[in-house]
Amino acid sequence: MISLLGDALTPYFDRPFAFYGHSIGALTAFELARLLRRQGLRSPEWLFASGHPSPDLPRRRPRVSHLERPEFIEAMREYFEVASALLDNEGMMNFVFPALRADYELVETYAYQQEPPLDIPFTLFGGSYDPEATEDELLAWKRHTTGPFNVKILKGNHMFINTARETLISELANGLARLPLLQP
């Protein structure tokens, strides 16, 4: 998946850019930045990530992608605190179930490979009561950069990206505004 993303986005790497990813998107942004470095291409000016433990940490959440649909849905409810409004809506679940299962399979089969840290700033965001990524698990991302690093905890669970959206967007905008190459 990462190499396909790299190929698709390469035409846009001729100007300054930053990556932001939430949950599996955090892992995707991180691995894409590492791929670009391995290929000798331009790196992002900043990596913003949220809702995912440091990639090198062992997975502490149960594996669920192999479960049959009823058991998978129950695991989403019990272990991952996915909203009942989604899980109990048959039509919505018919729509999102394949993608949700695929997301969990990607995360569950991810195998971290040791590489030198990236030399770009990292900002990590977390929810104050996110069961997916604790503050310590977010702080552990520090070992993956030699650049500036900070963690910001926003009020909410794993989906704080919805409940604290304005604060998150403001923080992202403030970080990007500090980059000289991105200023007008």
N, C-alpha and C positions, 0 to 999 in steps of 0.2 A: 504494500500500500504506500509506503513512504517513497519508494523509488518512482512510482506512478505519479504521486503528488509533485515530487521534484521535477519530473519531466514536464508535467502540465504547467507548473509555475515558473520554470526557468526563464521564459521571455519577460517576466515581470521583475526579475532580480537585477535589472540594470539601473535601478534607482534605490534609494534608501527605503527600508521596510522593517517592520517589526512583526513578531508572531504573538498571537494570543490564542490559548486553547483552554477549554474547561473540561475536566474529567479526562476521558480518553483523548480529548483534543489537546490537553496539556502534554500528554505523552507523545502525541503526534507532532506537536510543535517542536518539542525537544529533539525527537529523532530526526525530524526534517532539518533542523539547524545543524545537527551532527553530520547528516548526509551531505549538506552543502559544503561543510568544512572538508570532509573527506574528498569531495570532488573538486576542491580548490575554487569553489564559487563564492560569491559575496555572501557574507553572513548577515543575519538580521541585526539591526541596531539594538534590539532589546527583545528579551523573551519574557512575556507575561504569561503566567500559567495559574490555573486555579483548580481546586477540588480534586487533586490527585497527589498521593504520596510521592516522595522522591523515587525515581525509577529504579534505583538500586536496592530498595528495601524489599524484603520478602512480602509476598501477598498475605495479608491477614484475614481477608474476607473469604467466605466460602465460595467454592467453584459452583456455578449454577448453569452455565451455558448448555450443558449436556442434559439438563432436566427436561422432562416432558412439559408441555405448556402449563397444565394446572400447577405442577410443582414449582415451575419457574416463576409463575405469577405469585404463588404463595411466598417464595423466597424473596421476591421483590418487595413484598409487603412486610415480611418479618425481619429480614436482615438489612435491607437497603432503604427502607422507609419511603418507598415510592408511593405517591398519593393514591388513596383509594379511589378518588374521582377518576383517575386514569385506569387503574387496574380493574375496576368494576364496570367500566364502559366497554362492552363487547365490541362495538364498532371501532372505537379508538384503538383497542388492543389488537384487533385484526389488522389495523393499519400499521401500528408501531412495533408489534411483536417481532417480526423478522429483523428489523434494524436493531432493536434492543438486545435480542439474543446475539446478533453478530458483534455488537459493541462489547458485550461481556466476554465473548469468545476471544476477541482481539486482546483484551486486557489480560485474560486468564492464560493466554498462550505466549504473551510477551516474555522475552528472555533478554534481560539487560546484558549488554556487552561493555566491558570496561574500556574507556577511552579517556584521553586527557580532558580536563574541564574546558568548557567554552570560554572565550574571552569577551563576553558581552554581559551587560547588566541583566539581572533576573529580578523580577518582582513576582512574588507568589501571593495569591489571595486564597483565603479559606473562610468557611462559614463557622460561626462561633459554636455551633453544635452539629457539624457535618460528620456523619458516621464514616464517610469514605476517606477523609484525610484530616488527621489531627494537626494541631499547631506544630508539634515536634516533627511529624512526618513532612510538613511543609518546610520547616527549618532545615531539614536534611538535604534539601535541594542545593544548599550552599556549596556543597562539595563539587557541584557540577559547573561552577563558574569561577573565574578569577576576577571577574568584574564586580561592580557594585551589586549588592544583594539586599533585598528586604522582603518582609512578610507583612501582609496586612490582613487582619481578621475582621470580617464584616458580619453583621448580625444575620443569622439564618442557618438553615441546614445545608444539605448538598446543593440545593437549588437557590442558594443565596444570590445567584446571578439574576434571578427574577425579583426576589424580595428586596435586594439591595442594589438594584440595577443602576439607579442614578449615582450612587456613591461609587460603584465599580467603574462606570463610564467616566466619571470625573477623575478618578485615580489614574485610569488609563490615559486620559487626555493630558493630565498633569505630567505623567512620565514622558509621554511623547513630546510634549512642549519643551522639555529639558534637552532634547537631542538637537544639537546645532545643525545637523544636516537636514533635519525635517522642518526647520523654521523657515518661513518665507523670506 
